[in-house]
């Protein structure tokens, strides 16, 4: 639709399950948490992976723009296309005012087979970690762990755990 001129790259929109959805403005807490987590992930992802900030991914029926993704492959591999589901290792949404929407997106991410989905729930000071995609589950995932400020969250890539991230260091 951008190529046809219906929308521009500056329009604040994303495609979710065939619907064009307007994204909400991001406040200071959202930006702070996104920046903190981006730095933490960049310090931990192994060679052959990279972190993307608010960049589209291509799924079968959607092209969402998660706040952060960890993608398998070098950034240069994506000069002409967005990463697909098989290349996305982690998708993260930071939620300070969009919790219901972000939980709804879990169905989309789970149906696409994305193995890890985190919602950083700023209002409640926790991270919801969704694993084991289950397209028939209303959440999109069979497993959900809620981690609080006293916990660490750990990215898992190909069965190997990366260094844990203290949640307290991420929240405002």
Beta strands, then each sheet from edge to edge (+ up, - down):
strand 1: 13-16
strand 2: 19-22
strand 3: 49-53
strand 4: 57-58
strand 5: 68-72
strand 6: 83-84
strand 7: 88-95
strand 8: 116-121
strand 9: 126-133
strand 10: 141-148
strand 11: 152-153
strand 12: 156-157
strand 13: 160-161
strand 14: 165-166
sheet 1: 1+ 2-
sheet 2: 3+ 5- 7+ 8+ 9- 10+
sheet 3: 4+ 6+
sheet 4: 11+ 14-
sheet 5: 12+ 13-
end
